[in-house]
Amino acid sequence: GRRSPIKNIIGTNCLTAIESDGNNGLWVATDHCGLYHISTDGTKSQHWGPKDAPGVTETITAIHNDRHGTLWLGSSIGKLTRFNIASQQFSDAGLGITSVYAIDEDSKGNLWIGTSGDGVYRYNIKTPDLDHYTGRFDKIGENHIIYNKWVMSITVASGRLYVGTADGLEVFAINKDYTLQPLARLLRYRTINTIRTDNRGKIWLGTSNGLYCIEEKGFIKRQKDKVKEVDKNENKDIVIKEYTEKDN
């Protein structure tokens, strides 16, 4: 867009989410400019907005490409939407979930959906079962398990659910019946904007206070050239390191 000093390929507004298409392309969500699909070299671009694609919202805050060829789109101003990539059709997911800021998929095909103000949902695409995990102090609903229900990011890895909120990271073990067991609450007073897992199993956190990495065995924070303890649970089973500009 006009914010790009090189090529005008993504419109004029801010990017909110990026997802690989698994084939040398990227799905790009924007604020007030809909959805784009671009080649990684920037030579090709396709755009969908409310005017030319009924069903898509102009502001998209979450995006996930599932194993069945469906793109799931969350919005801060509309409902959860699915996009059939093959048919190029958008449709309402019909779940009544709004203000979606994060979506991830586990090994069994469940979608874990994080919302702003309404906690976390688990949606089984095949059954379709829908579970709702609400705030600890909510008076209605079930599964009162999450401290901060303003969810900004979410990732499932190794049987654990990592929920990034407006007030730190919450870590849960996922039981066989999909109940959640709290394991840790970390990095309080920081907004966890994004969570990503690399090919070595490390979990990276983009926060309002810089970049962190989660490893195994203990909670440790590295700040500049010093290492000091941040948090730990009884099992000491996670390490968090902070990376600053000096760490490149």
Accessible surface in RSA format (square Angstrom, percent):
REM  Atomic radii and reference values for relative SASA: ProtOr
REM  Chains: A
REM  Algorithm: Lee & Richards
REM  Probe-radius: 1.40
REM  Slices: 20
REM RES _ NUM      All-atoms   Total-Side   Main-Chain    Non-polar    All polar
REM                ABS   REL    ABS   REL    ABS   REL    ABS   REL    ABS   REL
RES GLY A   1     2.81   3.5   0.00   N/A   2.81   3.5   0.85   2.3   1.96   4.4
RES ARG A   2   199.68  83.8 166.28  84.8  33.41  79.5  75.81 103.6 123.88  75.1
RES ARG A   3   169.12  71.0 137.01  69.8  32.11  76.4  65.46  89.5 103.65  62.8
RES SER A   4    37.67  31.8  20.18  26.9  17.49  40.3  14.08  30.0  23.59  33.0
RES PRO A   5   132.81  96.8  87.70  79.9  45.11 164.0 102.09  84.3  30.72 190.9
RES ILE A   6   145.73  82.9 112.60  83.9  33.13  79.8 116.99  84.2  28.73  78.0
RES LYS A   7    86.49  42.2  79.39  48.7   7.10  16.9  66.09  59.5  20.40  21.7
RES ASN A   8   119.35  82.3  89.27  86.3  30.09  72.4  30.01  72.2  89.34  86.4
RES ILE A   9    41.96  23.9  36.11  26.9   5.85  14.1  41.26  29.7   0.70   1.9
RES ILE A  10    29.44  16.8  29.44  21.9   0.00   0.0  29.44  21.2   0.00   0.0
RES GLY A  11    14.80  18.3   0.00   N/A  14.80  18.3  12.03  33.0   2.77   6.2
RES THR A  12    55.39  39.4  45.12  45.7  10.27  24.5  29.70  39.9  25.70  38.9
RES ASN A  13    49.89  34.4  44.56  43.1   5.33  12.8   1.76   4.2  48.14  46.5
RES CYS A  14    54.93  41.6  49.94  55.7   5.00  11.7  19.69  49.9  35.24  38.0
RES LEU A  15    75.81  42.2  49.22  35.2  26.59  66.8  49.37  34.7  26.44  71.1
RES THR A  16    54.45  38.7  20.70  21.0  33.75  80.4  28.87  38.8  25.58  38.7
RES ALA A  17    20.82  19.1  10.64  16.4  10.18  23.2  20.01  28.2   0.80   2.1
RES ILE A  18    80.49  45.8  69.52  51.8  10.97  26.5  69.52  50.1  10.97  29.8
RES GLU A  19    38.89  22.3  36.23  27.4   2.66   6.3   4.78   9.2  34.11  27.9
RES SER A  20    66.20  55.9  54.77  73.1  11.43  26.3  39.02  83.1  27.18  38.1
RES ASP A  21    33.45  23.4  15.49  15.4  17.97  42.5   6.40  15.1  27.05  27.0
RES GLY A  22    72.48  89.4   0.00   N/A  72.48  89.4  38.22 104.9  34.27  76.7
RES ASN A  23   117.03  80.7 103.67 100.2  13.36  32.2  22.39  53.9  94.64  91.5
RES ASN A  24   123.24  85.0 105.82 102.3  17.43  42.0  24.42  58.8  98.82  95.5
RES GLY A  25     4.14   5.1   0.00   N/A   4.14   5.1   2.20   6.0   1.95   4.4
RES LEU A  26    49.02  27.3  49.02  35.1   0.00   0.0  49.02  34.4   0.00   0.0
RES TRP A  27     9.37   3.8   9.37   4.5   0.00   0.0   9.28   4.9   0.09   0.1
RES VAL A  28     2.12   1.4   2.12   1.9   0.00   0.0   2.12   1.8   0.00   0.0
RES ALA A  29     0.00   0.0   0.00   0.0   0.00   0.0   0.00   0.0   0.00   0.0
RES THR A  30     0.02   0.0   0.02   0.0   0.00   0.0   0.02   0.0   0.00   0.0
RES ASP A  31    47.67  33.4  47.49  47.3   0.18   0.4   5.97  14.0  41.70  41.6
RES HIS A  32   104.24  57.0  87.84  61.1  16.39  41.9  56.31  58.0  47.92  55.8
RES CYS A  33    24.12  18.2  18.32  20.4   5.79  13.6   5.79  14.7  18.32  19.8
RES GLY A  34     0.00   0.0   0.00   N/A   0.00   0.0   0.00   0.0   0.00   0.0
RES LEU A  35     0.00   0.0   0.00   0.0   0.00   0.0   0.00   0.0   0.00   0.0
RES TYR A  36    15.97   7.5  15.97   9.1   0.00   0.0   7.16   5.4   8.81  10.9
RES HIS A  37    46.69  25.5  45.52  31.6   1.16   3.0  29.51  30.4  17.17  20.0
RES ILE A  38    17.71  10.1  17.34  12.9   0.38   0.9  17.71  12.8   0.00   0.0
RES SER A  39    22.95  19.4  19.59  26.1   3.36   7.7  21.18  45.1   1.77   2.5
RES THR A  40    89.57  63.7  57.01  57.8  32.55  77.6  39.59  53.2  49.97  75.5
RES ASP A  41    94.58  66.3  69.63  69.3  24.95  59.0  47.66 112.2  46.92  46.8
RES GLY A  42     9.92  12.2   0.00   N/A   9.92  12.2   7.24  19.9   2.67   6.0
RES THR A  43    92.53  65.8  57.19  58.0  35.34  84.2  56.72  76.2  35.81  54.1
RES LYS A  44   152.08  74.2 146.92  90.1   5.16  12.3  94.94  85.5  57.14  60.9
RES SER A  45    57.22  48.4  17.89  23.9  39.33  90.6  15.63  33.3  41.60  58.3
RES GLN A  46    91.59  51.2  86.81  63.4   4.78  11.4  31.57  67.2  60.02  45.5
RES HIS A  47    72.26  39.5  53.70  37.3  18.56  47.5  40.59  41.8  31.68  36.9
RES TRP A  48    20.15   8.1  20.15   9.8   0.00   0.0  12.16   6.5   8.00  13.0
RES GLY A  49     4.43   5.5   0.00   N/A   4.43   5.5   4.43  12.2   0.00   0.0
RES PRO A  50    65.67  47.9  48.36  44.1  17.32  63.0  49.73  41.1  15.95  99.1
RES LYS A  51   209.73 102.3 169.98 104.3  39.75  94.6 120.95 108.9  88.78  94.6
RES ASP A  52    96.07  67.3  61.99  61.7  34.08  80.6  44.12 103.8  51.95  51.8
RES ALA A  53     8.34   7.7   5.12   7.9   3.22   7.3   8.34  11.7   0.00   0.0
RES PRO A  54   116.82  85.1 102.57  93.5  14.25  51.8 109.26  90.2   7.56  47.0
RES GLY A  55    47.32  58.4   0.00   N/A  47.32  58.4  28.54  78.3  18.78  42.1
RES VAL A  56     7.84   5.2   0.53   0.5   7.31  17.6   0.91   0.8   6.93  18.8
RES THR A  57    35.44  25.2  29.81  30.2   5.63  13.4  30.40  40.8   5.04   7.6
RES GLU A  58    68.04  39.1  66.71  50.5   1.34   3.2  10.70  20.7  57.34  46.8
RES THR A  59     8.28   5.9   8.28   8.4   0.00   0.0   7.69  10.3   0.59   0.9
RES ILE A  60     0.84   0.5   0.84   0.6   0.00   0.0   0.84   0.6   0.00   0.0
RES THR A  61    19.07  13.6  11.16  11.3   7.91  18.9  11.21  15.1   7.86  11.9
RES ALA A  62     3.71   3.4   1.00   1.5   2.71   6.2   3.71   5.2   0.00   0.0
RES ILE A  63    13.42   7.6   1.78   1.3  11.63  28.0   1.78   1.3  11.63  31.6
RES HIS A  64    18.03   9.9  18.03  12.5   0.00   0.0  13.83  14.3   4.19   4.9
RES ASN A  65    34.91  24.1  20.54  19.8  14.37  34.6   2.04   4.9  32.86  31.8
RES ASP A  66     8.79   6.2   1.11   1.1   7.68  18.2   0.44   1.0   8.34   8.3
RES ARG A  67   136.04  57.1  92.66  47.2  43.38 103.3  57.58  78.7  78.46  47.6
RES HIS A  68   101.07  55.2  66.71  46.4  34.36  87.9  50.65  52.2  50.42  58.7
RES GLY A  69    34.80  42.9   0.00   N/A  34.80  42.9  27.33  75.0   7.46  16.7
RES THR A  70    22.49  16.0  22.49  22.8   0.00   0.0   2.35   3.2  20.14  30.4
RES LEU A  71     0.00   0.0   0.00   0.0   0.00   0.0   0.00   0.0   0.00   0.0
RES TRP A  72     1.80   0.7   1.80   0.9   0.00   0.0   1.80   1.0   0.00   0.0
RES LEU A  73     5.32   3.0   4.40   3.1   0.92   2.3   4.43   3.1   0.88   2.4
RES GLY A  74     0.26   0.3   0.00   N/A   0.26   0.3   0.26   0.7   0.00   0.0
RES SER A  75     2.02   1.7   1.99   2.7   0.03   0.1   1.99   4.2   0.03   0.0
RES SER A  76    36.05  30.5  17.98  24.0  18.07  41.6   9.34  19.9  26.71  37.4
RES ILE A  77   108.64  61.8  69.86  52.0  38.78  93.5  79.04  56.9  29.60  80.3
RES GLY A  78    17.08  21.1   0.00   N/A  17.08  21.1  16.35  44.9   0.73   1.6
RES LYS A  79   108.34  52.9 104.02  63.8   4.32  10.3  54.57  49.1  53.77  57.3
RES LEU A  80     2.09   1.2   1.47   1.1   0.62   1.6   1.47   1.0   0.62   1.7
RES THR A  81     9.81   7.0   9.81   9.9   0.00   0.0   2.73   3.7   7.08  10.7
RES ARG A  82    70.49  29.6  70.33  35.9   0.16   0.4  20.44  27.9  50.05  30.3
RES PHE A  83     0.00   0.0   0.00   0.0   0.00   0.0   0.00   0.0   0.00   0.0
RES ASN A  84    67.67  46.7  66.87  64.6   0.80   1.9  13.19  31.7  54.48  52.7
RES ILE A  85    48.39  27.5  44.84  33.4   3.55   8.6  44.84  32.3   3.55   9.6
RES ALA A  86   100.42  92.3  61.49  94.9  38.93  88.6  72.54 102.1  27.89  73.9
RES SER A  87    59.04  49.9  37.80  50.4  21.24  48.9  44.93  95.7  14.11  19.8
RES GLN A  88    71.79  40.1  60.39  44.1  11.40  27.1  41.33  88.0  30.46  23.1
RES GLN A  89   115.28  64.5 112.25  82.0   3.04   7.2  35.17  74.9  80.11  60.8
RES PHE A  90    21.67  10.8   2.52   1.6  19.14  49.8   2.52   1.5  19.14  54.8
RES SER A  91    53.32  45.1  47.60  63.5   5.72  13.2  41.99  89.4  11.33  15.9
RES ASP A  92    76.09  53.3  51.45  51.2  24.65  58.3  34.97  82.3  41.12  41.0
RES ALA A  93     7.51   6.9   0.19   0.3   7.32  16.7   0.22   0.3   7.29  19.3
RES GLY A  94    62.53  77.1   0.00   N/A  62.53  77.1  30.34  83.3  32.19  72.1
RES LEU A  95    36.40  20.3  16.30  11.7  20.10  50.5  20.88  14.7  15.53  41.8
RES GLY A  96    59.68  73.6   0.00   N/A  59.68  73.6  29.49  80.9  30.19  67.6
RES ILE A  97     2.32   1.3   0.96   0.7   1.36   3.3   2.04   1.5   0.28   0.8
RES THR A  98    67.89  48.3  63.20  64.1   4.69  11.2  34.06  45.7  33.83  51.1
RES SER A  99    32.36  27.3  32.04  42.8   0.32   0.7   5.58  11.9  26.78  37.5
RES VAL A 100     0.07   0.0   0.07   0.1   0.00   0.0   0.07   0.1   0.00   0.0
RES TYR A 101    64.62  30.2  55.87  31.8   8.75  22.8  25.96  19.5  38.66  47.7
RES ALA A 102     8.51   7.8   4.26   6.6   4.25   9.7   8.51  12.0   0.00   0.0
RES ILE A 103    17.11   9.7   0.21   0.2  16.90  40.7   0.21   0.2  16.90  45.9
RES ASP A 104    28.35  19.9  28.35  28.2   0.00   0.0   2.60   6.1  25.75  25.7
RES GLU A 105    26.08  15.0  10.01   7.6  16.07  38.3   5.03   9.7  21.05  17.2
RES ASP A 106    14.83  10.4  10.59  10.5   4.24  10.0  10.73  25.3   4.10   4.1
RES SER A 107   100.45  84.9  72.01  96.1  28.44  65.5  53.50 113.9  46.95  65.8
RES LYS A 108   148.72  72.6 122.98  75.5  25.75  61.3  83.20  74.9  65.53  69.8
RES GLY A 109     8.42  10.4   0.00   N/A   8.42  10.4   6.37  17.5   2.05   4.6
RES ASN A 110     0.12   0.1   0.12   0.1   0.00   0.0   0.00   0.0   0.12   0.1
RES LEU A 111     0.18   0.1   0.18   0.1   0.00   0.0   0.18   0.1   0.00   0.0
RES TRP A 112     0.00   0.0   0.00   0.0   0.00   0.0   0.00   0.0   0.00   0.0
RES ILE A 113     0.00   0.0   0.00   0.0   0.00   0.0   0.00   0.0   0.00   0.0
RES GLY A 114     0.00   0.0   0.00   N/A   0.00   0.0   0.00   0.0   0.00   0.0
RES THR A 115     0.16   0.1   0.16   0.2   0.00   0.0   0.16   0.2   0.00   0.0
RES SER A 116    37.39  31.6  23.54  31.4  13.86  31.9   3.23   6.9  34.16  47.9
RES GLY A 117    22.04  27.2   0.00   N/A  22.04  27.2   8.26  22.7  13.78  30.9
RES ASP A 118    57.79  40.5  56.65  56.4   1.14   2.7  19.37  45.6  38.42  38.3
RES GLY A 119     0.00   0.0   0.00   N/A   0.00   0.0   0.00   0.0   0.00   0.0
RES VAL A 120     0.00   0.0   0.00   0.0   0.00   0.0   0.00   0.0   0.00   0.0
RES TYR A 121    22.86  10.7  22.86  13.0   0.00   0.0   8.22   6.2  14.63  18.0
RES ARG A 122    10.89   4.6  10.89   5.6   0.00   0.0   0.00   0.0  10.89   6.6
RES TYR A 123     9.62   4.5   9.62   5.5   0.00   0.0   0.87   0.7   8.74  10.8
RES ASN A 124    26.84  18.5  26.84  25.9   0.00   0.0   0.12   0.3  26.72  25.8
RES ILE A 125    40.06  22.8  25.58  19.1  14.48  34.9  25.58  18.4  14.48  39.3
RES LYS A 126   168.81  82.4 136.22  83.6  32.59  77.6  86.02  77.4  82.79  88.2
RES THR A 127    85.50  60.8  51.29  52.0  34.21  81.5  55.34  74.3  30.16  45.6
RES PRO A 128    83.26  60.7  64.96  59.2  18.30  66.5  65.05  53.7  18.21 113.2
RES ASP A 129    71.60  50.2  67.63  67.3   3.97   9.4  12.89  30.3  58.71  58.6
RES LEU A 130    73.75  41.1  42.54  30.4  31.21  78.5  42.54  29.9  31.21  84.0
RES ASP A 131    39.91  28.0  37.14  37.0   2.78   6.6   5.41  12.7  34.50  34.4
RES HIS A 132    52.14  28.5  46.86  32.6   5.29  13.5  30.74  31.7  21.40  24.9
RES TYR A 133     3.52   1.6   3.52   2.0   0.00   0.0   2.94   2.2   0.58   0.7
RES THR A 134     7.55   5.4   7.39   7.5   0.16   0.4   7.55  10.1   0.00   0.0
RES GLY A 135     3.97   4.9   0.00   N/A   3.97   4.9   3.97  10.9   0.00   0.0
RES ARG A 136    82.05  34.5  62.52  31.9  19.53  46.5  12.85  17.6  69.20  41.9
RES PHE A 137   163.83  82.0 139.29  86.3  24.54  63.9 145.99  88.5  17.84  51.1
RES ASP A 138    37.05  26.0  23.47  23.4  13.58  32.1   8.98  21.1  28.07  28.0
RES LYS A 139   202.20  98.6 163.62 100.4  38.59  91.9 112.17 101.0  90.03  95.9
RES ILE A 140   144.85  82.4 140.01 104.3   4.84  11.7 144.49 104.1   0.36   1.0
RES GLY A 141    56.09  69.2   0.00   N/A  56.09  69.2  30.45  83.6  25.64  57.4
RES GLU A 142   135.53  77.8 127.16  96.2   8.37  19.9  47.18  91.2  88.35  72.1
RES ASN A 143    59.89  41.3  41.27  39.9  18.62  44.8  13.04  31.4  46.86  45.3
RES HIS A 144    70.07  38.3  46.74  32.5  23.33  59.7  37.60  38.8  32.46  37.8
RES ILE A 145    28.78  16.4  28.52  21.2   0.26   0.6  28.52  20.5   0.26   0.7
RES ILE A 146     0.00   0.0   0.00   0.0   0.00   0.0   0.00   0.0   0.00   0.0
RES TYR A 147    88.39  41.3  69.75  39.7  18.64  48.5  34.73  26.1  53.67  66.2
RES ASN A 148    28.33  19.5  25.85  25.0   2.48   6.0   3.23   7.8  25.10  24.3
RES LYS A 149    49.89  24.3  49.32  30.3   0.57   1.3  19.03  17.1  30.86  32.9
RES TRP A 150   122.28  49.1 122.28  59.2   0.00   0.0 101.19  54.0  21.08  34.2
RES VAL A 151     0.00   0.0   0.00   0.0   0.00   0.0   0.00   0.0   0.00   0.0
RES MET A 152    53.54  27.7  46.00  30.4   7.54  18.0  38.34  32.6  15.20  20.1
RES SER A 153     5.75   4.9   4.90   6.5   0.85   2.0   5.75  12.2   0.00   0.0
RES ILE A 154     9.39   5.3   0.06   0.0   9.34  22.5   0.06   0.0   9.34  25.3
RES THR A 155    10.86   7.7  10.86  11.0   0.00   0.0   6.75   9.1   4.11   6.2
RES VAL A 156    26.19  17.2   9.30   8.4  16.90  40.7   9.30   8.1  16.90  45.8
RES ALA A 157    17.84  16.4  10.39  16.0   7.45  16.9  17.73  25.0   0.11   0.3
RES SER A 158   119.00 100.6  69.67  93.0  49.33 113.6  51.65 110.0  67.34  94.3
RES GLY A 159    45.91  56.6   0.00   N/A  45.91  56.6  32.01  87.8  13.90  31.1
RES ARG A 160    44.63  18.7  44.63  22.7   0.00   0.0   7.50  10.3  37.13  22.5
RES LEU A 161     0.00   0.0   0.00   0.0   0.00   0.0   0.00   0.0   0.00   0.0
RES TYR A 162     8.40   3.9   8.40   4.8   0.00   0.0   0.00   0.0   8.40  10.3
RES VAL A 163     0.00   0.0   0.00   0.0   0.00   0.0   0.00   0.0   0.00   0.0
RES GLY A 164     0.00   0.0   0.00   N/A   0.00   0.0   0.00   0.0   0.00   0.0
RES THR A 165     0.00   0.0   0.00   0.0   0.00   0.0   0.00   0.0   0.00   0.0
RES ALA A 166    46.91  43.1  31.77  49.0  15.14  34.4  31.77  44.7  15.14  40.1
RES ASP A 167    23.86  16.7  23.59  23.5   0.27   0.6  11.60  27.3  12.26  12.2
RES GLY A 168     0.00   0.0   0.00   N/A   0.00   0.0   0.00   0.0   0.00   0.0
RES LEU A 169     0.00   0.0   0.00   0.0   0.00   0.0   0.00   0.0   0.00   0.0
RES GLU A 170     4.25   2.4   4.25   3.2   0.00   0.0   2.82   5.5   1.43   1.2
RES VAL A 171     0.65   0.4   0.00   0.0   0.65   1.6   0.00   0.0   0.65   1.7
RES PHE A 172     3.01   1.5   3.01   1.9   0.00   0.0   3.01   1.8   0.00   0.0
RES ALA A 173    23.20  21.3  23.20  35.8   0.00   0.0  23.20  32.7   0.00   0.0
RES ILE A 174    36.22  20.6  13.68  10.2  22.54  54.3  13.68   9.9  22.54  61.2
RES ASN A 175    57.97  40.0  50.11  48.4   7.86  18.9  18.13  43.6  39.84  38.5
RES LYS A 176   200.15  97.6 173.97 106.7  26.17  62.3 122.89 110.6  77.26  82.3
RES ASP A 177   100.35  70.3  73.47  73.1  26.89  63.6  47.79 112.5  52.56  52.4
RES TYR A 178    42.81  20.0  40.65  23.1   2.15   5.6  34.27  25.8   8.54  10.5
RES THR A 179    57.53  40.9  56.29  57.1   1.24   3.0  52.77  70.9   4.76   7.2
RES LEU A 180    15.01   8.4   0.30   0.2  14.70  37.0   0.30   0.2  14.70  39.6
RES GLN A 181    92.95  52.0  90.97  66.5   1.98   4.7  22.46  47.8  70.49  53.5
RES PRO A 182    60.10  43.8  43.73  39.9  16.37  59.5  43.94  36.3  16.15 100.4
RES LEU A 183    37.09  20.7  22.16  15.9  14.93  37.5  26.43  18.6  10.66  28.7
RES ALA A 184    17.79  16.4   1.66   2.6  16.13  36.7  12.61  17.8   5.18  13.7
RES ARG A 185    68.04  28.6  51.33  26.2  16.71  39.8  24.65  33.7  43.39  26.3
RES LEU A 186     2.83   1.6   2.83   2.0   0.00   0.0   2.83   2.0   0.00   0.0
RES LEU A 187     0.67   0.4   0.00   0.0   0.67   1.7   0.66   0.5   0.00   0.0
RES ARG A 188    76.67  32.2  72.72  37.1   3.96   9.4  22.71  31.0  53.97  32.7
RES TYR A 189   182.40  85.2 149.31  84.9  33.09  86.1 119.74  90.0  62.66  77.2
RES ARG A 190    43.83  18.4  43.18  22.0   0.65   1.6   8.02  11.0  35.82  21.7
RES THR A 191    36.76  26.1  35.99  36.5   0.77   1.8  12.88  17.3  23.88  36.1
RES ILE A 192     0.00   0.0   0.00   0.0   0.00   0.0   0.00   0.0   0.00   0.0
RES ASN A 193    76.87  53.0  61.77  59.7  15.10  36.4  24.40  58.7  52.46  50.7
RES THR A 194    55.12  39.2  53.85  54.6   1.27   3.0  46.75  62.8   8.38  12.7
RES ILE A 195     1.64   0.9   0.13   0.1   1.51   3.6   0.13   0.1   1.51   4.1
RES ARG A 196   137.00  57.5 135.78  69.2   1.23   2.9  65.07  88.9  71.94  43.6
RES THR A 197    62.15  44.2  31.14  31.6  31.02  73.9  31.10  41.8  31.05  46.9
RES ASP A 198    39.92  28.0  24.65  24.5  15.27  36.1  32.28  76.0   7.64   7.6
RES ASN A 199   153.81 106.1 106.50 102.9  47.31 113.9  49.05 118.1 104.76 101.3
RES ARG A 200   171.57  72.0 135.27  69.0  36.30  86.4  68.30  93.3 103.27  62.6
RES GLY A 201    51.87  64.0   0.00   N/A  51.87  64.0  29.00  79.6  22.87  51.2
RES LYS A 202    56.21  27.4  54.97  33.7   1.24   2.9  27.89  25.1  28.32  30.2
RES ILE A 203     6.70   3.8   6.70   5.0   0.00   0.0   6.70   4.8   0.00   0.0
RES TRP A 204    62.86  25.2  61.52  29.8   1.34   3.2  58.15  31.0   4.71   7.6
RES LEU A 205     0.00   0.0   0.00   0.0   0.00   0.0   0.00   0.0   0.00   0.0
RES GLY A 206    18.07  22.3   0.00   N/A  18.07  22.3  16.96  46.5   1.12   2.5
RES THR A 207    16.32  11.6   0.00   0.0  16.32  38.9   0.00   0.0  16.32  24.7
RES SER A 208    77.72  65.7  36.02  48.1  41.69  96.0  37.74  80.4  39.97  56.0
RES ASN A 209    66.29  45.7  57.46  55.5   8.83  21.3  14.84  35.7  51.45  49.7
RES GLY A 210    37.68  46.5   0.00   N/A  37.68  46.5  32.70  89.7   4.98  11.2
RES LEU A 211    74.54  41.5  71.74  51.3   2.80   7.0  72.10  50.6   2.44   6.6
RES TYR A 212     0.00   0.0   0.00   0.0   0.00   0.0   0.00   0.0   0.00   0.0
RES CYS A 213     0.13   0.1   0.13   0.1   0.00   0.0   0.00   0.0   0.13   0.1
RES ILE A 214     6.66   3.8   4.50   3.4   2.16   5.2   4.50   3.2   2.16   5.9
RES GLU A 215    40.08  23.0  33.39  25.3   6.69  15.9  17.14  33.2  22.94  18.7
RES GLU A 216   113.18  65.0 101.75  77.0  11.43  27.2  55.45 107.3  57.73  47.1
RES LYS A 217   168.23  82.1 157.13  96.4  11.10  26.4 101.50  91.4  66.73  71.1
RES GLY A 218    11.15  13.7   0.00   N/A  11.15  13.7  11.13  30.6   0.02   0.0
RES PHE A 219     5.29   2.6   2.04   1.3   3.25   8.5   2.04   1.2   3.25   9.3
RES ILE A 220    63.23  36.0  63.23  47.1   0.00   0.0  63.23  45.5   0.00   0.0
RES LYS A 221    15.59   7.6  15.59   9.6   0.00   0.0   1.45   1.3  14.13  15.1
RES ARG A 222    67.10  28.2  67.10  34.2   0.00   0.0  17.14  23.4  49.95  30.3
RES GLN A 223    69.82  39.0  67.92  49.6   1.90   4.5  10.67  22.7  59.15  44.9
RES LYS A 224   122.00  59.5 118.39  72.6   3.61   8.6  61.88  55.7  60.12  64.0
RES ASP A 225   129.59  90.8  95.63  95.2  33.96  80.3  38.71  91.1  90.88  90.6
RES LYS A 226   161.00  78.5 156.41  96.0   4.58  10.9 103.40  93.1  57.60  61.4
RES VAL A 227    94.45  62.2  64.25  58.2  30.21  72.8  64.25  55.8  30.21  81.9
RES LYS A 228   118.36  57.7 110.93  68.1   7.43  17.7  68.41  61.6  49.95  53.2
RES GLU A 229   107.93  62.0  79.57  60.2  28.36  67.5  28.98  56.0  78.96  64.5
RES VAL A 230    42.74  28.1  16.30  14.8  26.44  63.7  20.22  17.6  22.53  61.1
RES ASP A 231    50.93  35.7  47.09  46.9   3.83   9.1   7.27  17.1  43.65  43.5
RES LYS A 232   106.77  52.1  77.88  47.8  28.89  68.8  44.67  40.2  62.10  66.1
RES ASN A 233    33.20  22.9  19.80  19.1  13.39  32.2  26.95  64.9   6.25   6.0
RES GLU A 234   177.30 101.8 141.41 107.0  35.89  85.5  64.31 124.4 112.99  92.3
RES ASN A 235   109.99  75.8  84.14  81.3  25.84  62.2  18.58  44.7  91.41  88.3
RES LYS A 236   109.69  53.5 105.03  64.4   4.66  11.1  56.14  50.5  53.55  57.0
RES ASP A 237    25.52  17.9  23.07  23.0   2.45   5.8  19.72  46.4   5.80   5.8
RES ILE A 238     1.29   0.7   1.29   1.0   0.00   0.0   1.29   0.9   0.00   0.0
RES VAL A 239    10.80   7.1  10.80   9.8   0.00   0.0  10.80   9.4   0.00   0.0
RES ILE A 240     1.96   1.1   1.96   1.5   0.00   0.0   1.96   1.4   0.00   0.0
RES LYS A 241    60.23  29.4  60.23  37.0   0.00   0.0  18.52  16.7  41.71  44.4
RES GLU A 242    10.61   6.1  10.59   8.0   0.01   0.0   0.00   0.0  10.61   8.7
RES TYR A 243    55.68  26.0  47.04  26.8   8.64  22.5  32.53  24.4  23.16  28.5
RES THR A 244    35.57  25.3  21.77  22.1  13.80  32.9  30.56  41.0   5.01   7.6
RES GLU A 245   167.31  96.1 145.28 109.9  22.03  52.5  67.52 130.6  99.80  81.5
RES LYS A 246   149.14  72.8 119.40  73.3  29.74  70.8  85.07  76.6  64.07  68.2
RES ASP A 247    49.09  34.4  21.52  21.4  27.57  65.2  10.26  24.1  38.83  38.7
RES ASN A 248   175.53 121.0 105.04 101.5  70.49 169.7  57.32 138.0 118.21 114.3
END  Absolute sums over single chains surface
CHAIN  1 A    13062.7      10020.4       3042.4       6673.1       6389.6
END  Absolute sums over all chains
TOTAL         13062.7      10020.4       3042.4       6673.1       6389.6
